Amino acid sequence: MSSPALAIGTIEVGHHITKKFLGVTLNIDTLYTTVIAGLVVVGLGLYLRRRITSGVPGGVQLIFETVTGQIERQVATTMGLRTAPFVVPLAVTLFLFILVANWVSVIPSGHNPEYLPSPTADVNLVYAMALLVIVWVHVTGVRKRGLLTYLKHFSKPYLWLTPFNLIEEIARPVSLALRLFGNIFSGGIMVALISLFPAYLLWGPNAVWKLFDMFIGLIQAFIFALLTILYFGFATSEEEEGGH
């Protein structure tokens, strides 16, 4: 029987099923789990479109209506629904996609590395989503407020704070991405540690952690969508200097 120290030394987290294409290493497991998460969200949307009713809603419709209602209220409070109408569907899509992506790893494959890892535990995906959001935020800010007016807000409330405001803007996509990545990636570490339990005890801690991991996945999906709304709210704000 191997010693605990040796067993811990064999734990591998963050490894992927990879293929090389034109000299570029692709994380194949991240790619197909991302596609799976996307297809699930699209499939639920198409199913809802066919089954939507004005009467008593079914389970899928109730989930969509609850999520959409919460996000609409948040957008209305933060920036108004008419300021950037696309923010509601964007935030709903991000929330549902990230939620499914976070939860896909609950399905065990018994393979190392897992055949169905959470794609959000791969920093490449979360950076891509964060960059999409932040670039879209800046483009929207320029379109709504004009280039010069938008650039001026980096010098508020005082001109000497401009470098710090710019650093904050640069850090936003990094913090948005790493917040999600860190929480989901740490779940993989915990699963690897729990796997060191004897087989007759493994089911208990594993079941408890999976439930907790699903809760963390839900919270992280909500936080990502909420921060997306807040960033759009900051970018489209029409506050005057005297309001600071």
N, C-alpha and C positions, 0 to 999 in steps of 0.2 A: 504493500500500500504506500502510495506516495505521501510525503509529508505535506502539511498545509502550506509551508513556505514554497515548496516546489510547485504545488498546485496553483498558488497565487501567481507564481512567476510565469505560468503558462497562459494566464488570462490574456486574451487579445480583444481589445475593444477599438472600434473605429476602422477595422479592416474591411475591405470591400471585395466583391467579385469584379475583377477588372478585365478589360480587353483593350488592346492597343489599336488605334485607327489613325492612319497617316501620322504616326509618331506621337499621337496624343493618347494618354491613358484615360480611359473612360470607366467610371464606376457604374458598371452595368446594373447592379442591384438598385442603386439610387435612381437610375433612369427608368427601369420598369416599374418600380414602386411609385414613382412620381406619376407615371402614366396611369397606373391602376387607381391612384387617388383621384386623378383628374377624371377618369372615366366614371368612377363612382359618383362624383359630384354632378357630372353631366347627365349620367343615367338617372339620378334622383330628380334632377330638374325636368327631364323629359317625361319621367313617370308622373311627376306632379302636374305637368301641363295637361296630360291626358285625363288625370283623375281629379283635377281641381273642382271644387264645388262651393256654392254660396251657402250651402246648408251646413250640417255638422261636418267639420273637417276630419279627414283621416289622419293617421299618425304622421306620415311624411309631410302633409300639408300643415299640420299643427306645428311641427318643428320649424318648417320654413317661415311660417307666419310669426312664430315667436322670435326667431332670430332676426328676421327682417324688421319687425316692430321695435325690438330693442335697439337695433342699429339706426333706424330712422329717428328714434327719439334722441339718440346720442348726437347724430348729425344735426338735427334741428336745434339742439341746445348749443352745439359747438360753433356752427357756421351758418345754419339755415339750409333748408332743403333745396332752395332755388339757386344758391351760390354756385354749387358744383354738383348737379344732380347725379353724376356718375359715381360719386363717392359711396352712395348706399349700395348699389350692386357690386362695386369693387370690394367694399368691406365685407359684404355677405359672402362673396366668392372666396376671399382670402380666409375668412373664418372657417367656412365649411371645408375648403381644401386642406388647410393646415390641420384641422381637427381629424379628418380622415387619414392624412399622412402621419399624424402622431399616433393614431390608434392602430395602424396597419401592423405594427410590430407585435401586437397582442396575439396574433395568430402565430403559433410556434411552428417552426419547420424542422427542428432537430438537427440543423446543419450549422457549421461554423466556418465562415461567417453566415449569418442568417440569410435565407432566401428572400425574406420579406422584412428588411429592416425599415425603421422609420426614415424616409428620405430627408426629413428635417433634422436628423442627426448627422447629416453630411453638410459641412459648412459651405460647400459649393452651391447648394440649392438655396440656403437661407440668405447668402450674400446676393444671389441673383434676385430673389424676391425683394430684399431690402433696397437694392439699387433701383429696381423697377418702381417701387413706391416713392423713393426720394426724388428720383429724376422727374417722375410724374408730378410730384408736389411742386417742384421748382418751376416746371413748365406751366402749371396751372397758375402759380403765383404771378409769373410774368404776364400771362394772358389776361388775368383779372385786374391787375394793378398797374400794368405797364412796366417796361424794363427798368427805367430810372427810379420810379417809385419803389419798385420791389428791391432794387439794389440798395436804396437808401436805408431800408429797415435793418440792414446789417450794422449800421452805425448808430443805432438807437440803444439805449437812451443817451449815450455819450459817444462822441467820435472815437475816443481812445479805446473804447471797448470793441471796435471793429475786428481786430485780430482774434479776440476771444469768441466773438459771435461766429466768425468764419470757422474756427476750430470746432465749435459746437455743431455747426452744420456738417462738417466733414465727419464728425464722430457719430452723427445720427444713424447712417446706414450700418455702421459697424456695431453700435450698441443694439440697434433693432434686430440685427441678424444674430449676434452672439447671445443675446438674451434667450432667444428661442433655441438656438443650437445647444447652448450649455445645459439647459434644463432637459432636453430630450436625450442628449448624449450621455448625461449623467445617469439616466434611466438604464442605458445599456450597460454601464459599469455596475450598477446595482444588480441587474439580472445575471451578469457574469459572476459576481460575488455570491449571489444566492445559489448559483449552480454548484457551489462547492459544498453545500449541505449534503448530508447522507440522503440516499434516495428515499428512505422511509419518512424523512422530514421535509423533503424538498417541496412537496405539493402545497404545504401550508404557507410558508413565507412567499413562495412564488405567486400564489393566488392573491394574497394580501397586497403584494407589491404591484401586481398587474392592475388591480383596482385603483390603487393610489396613483400609478403611472397614467391611467386613463384620466383621472381627475386633473393631474398636472398638465396633460395634453390639452384638456378642455380649457384650463386657465390660460395656458400659453397662446392658444389660438385666439382667445378673447383679447388678451393683451396686445397681440400683434395687430388685430383689427382695430382696437381702440386707439393705439398709437398712430395708426394710419389716418384715422379720422382727425385726431388732434393735430397732426402735422399739416394736413390739408387746411384745417381751421386756422393755424398760425400763418400759413402762406397766403390765405385769402382775406386775412383780417384787414379792415380798413381803419384801424385805430390811428388817430392823429398823435403827434408828438405830445400835445398837451394832455393826452389821456394817460401818459406814463407817470 
